[in-house]
Amino acid sequence: MKIIIDTCVWSLALRRSEPQENAYVTELTELIKEIRAQLIGPVRQELLSGIKSGKQFDLLRKHLRAFEEVEIEMEDYELAAEYFNTARQKGIQGSNTDFLICAISKRHKMPILTTDKDFNHFQTLLPIELHKPRQ
């Protein structure tokens, strides 16, 4: 089964001068080896945004180009907006990208690997599954 990787996990592995060694980075490494790690365009954009060094930007872009993107369809954006509204009515905040990840996760039946605790709240309202690192 394919797994959508959230920005925070990619960032732990790729955007630090020294990669963080933890269960999420280890799990990402395993998912990449198994050809199960999935990237979406908005996550790619978040990862590449704010990098000051052109050399570092080019290197990260090169690494990320190894990953095909999950196709995002109109229905995904509409469902993401619906999820945003549902969560907001219950007092739960999240970013547009987070809700887009949730919508794509539902449509493709792909769990999400994230360290973002907001997804635990989303999971109480939305039909998403979170992928946890293997022990």
C-alpha positions in Angstrom: 0.0 0.0 0.0 1.2 3.5 -0.9 1.7 6.1 1.9 1.3 9.9 1.5 4.3 11.6 3.2 3.5 14.9 4.9 5.9 17.9 4.6 7.1 17.6 8.2 8.5 14.1 7.6 10.2 15.0 4.3 11.6 18.0 6.1 13.1 15.9 8.9 14.9 13.8 6.4 15.9 16.3 3.7 15.8 19.9 4.8 18.1 19.7 7.8 21.8 20.2 7.6 22.1 17.0 9.6 19.1 14.6 9.0 17.2 13.8 12.1 17.5 10.2 13.2 14.2 9.1 14.4 11.4 6.5 13.7 9.8 8.8 11.1 12.9 9.2 9.1 13.7 5.5 9.3 10.1 4.7 8.2 10.4 7.2 5.3 13.6 5.5 4.2 12.0 2.1 4.3 8.9 3.4 2.4 11.2 4.8 -0.3 13.1 1.5 -0.6 9.7 -0.3 -1.0 8.6 2.3 -3.6 5.6 3.2 -1.4 6.4 6.8 -0.5 4.0 9.3 -2.2 4.5 13.0 -2.8 1.9 15.6 -3.7 2.6 18.9 -5.5 1.7 21.2 -2.6 4.1 19.3 -0.3 6.8 19.6 -2.9 6.2 23.3 -3.0 6.3 23.6 0.8 9.6 21.7 0.9 11.2 23.9 -1.7 9.8 27.2 -0.3 12.0 29.3 1.9 15.4 27.8 1.0 17.9 30.6 0.9 20.8 28.9 -0.9 20.4 28.3 -4.6 22.7 25.3 -4.4 20.6 23.7 -1.6 17.4 24.4 -3.5 18.8 22.7 -6.7 19.9 19.7 -4.7 16.6 19.3 -2.9 14.7 19.8 -6.2 16.9 17.1 -7.7 16.1 14.6 -4.9 12.4 15.3 -5.0 12.2 14.8 -8.8 12.8 11.1 -8.2 9.2 11.0 -6.9 6.3 11.0 -9.2 3.4 13.1 -7.8 0.0 11.8 -7.0 -2.4 13.4 -9.5 -4.7 16.0 -7.9 -8.2 16.3 -9.3 -10.9 18.9 -9.0 -12.8 16.7 -6.6 -9.8 16.6 -4.3 -9.9 20.4 -3.9 -13.6 20.4 -3.4 -13.4 17.6 -0.8 -10.5 19.4 0.9 -12.7 22.6 1.2 -15.5 20.4 2.6 -13.1 18.9 5.2 -11.8 22.4 6.1 -15.4 23.6 6.7 -16.3 20.5 8.7 -13.3 20.8 10.9 -13.7 24.5 11.4 -17.4 24.0 12.5 -16.0 21.7 15.2 -13.3 24.2 16.3 -10.4 22.4 14.6 -8.0 24.4 12.6 -5.7 23.2 9.8 -4.0 24.4 6.6 -5.3 24.1 3.1 -2.5 21.7 2.3 -3.4 19.5 5.3 -7.0 19.1 4.2 -5.8 18.5 0.6 -3.6 15.7 1.9 -6.7 14.3 3.8 -8.8 14.5 0.6 -6.2 12.7 -1.5 -5.7 10.2 1.2 -9.4 9.3 1.2 -9.8 9.2 -2.6 -6.7 7.0 -3.1 -7.2 5.0 0.1 -3.6 5.9 1.2 -2.7 6.4 4.8 -0.7 9.5 5.8 2.7 9.5 7.5 3.1 12.7 9.5 4.4 14.0 12.8 1.8 16.8 12.8 -0.5 16.3 15.7 -3.3 18.2 13.9 -3.9 15.0 11.9 -4.9 13.2 15.1 -7.7 15.8 15.5 -8.6 15.5 11.8 -8.9 11.7 12.2 -11.7 12.1 14.7 -13.8 13.9 12.1 -12.6 12.7 8.7 -12.3 9.3 7.1 -8.4 9.2 7.0 -5.9 6.7 8.3 -2.6 7.6 9.7 0.5 5.4 9.1 2.8 4.9 12.1 6.4 4.0 11.9 7.1 0.3 12.3 8.9 -0.9 15.4 
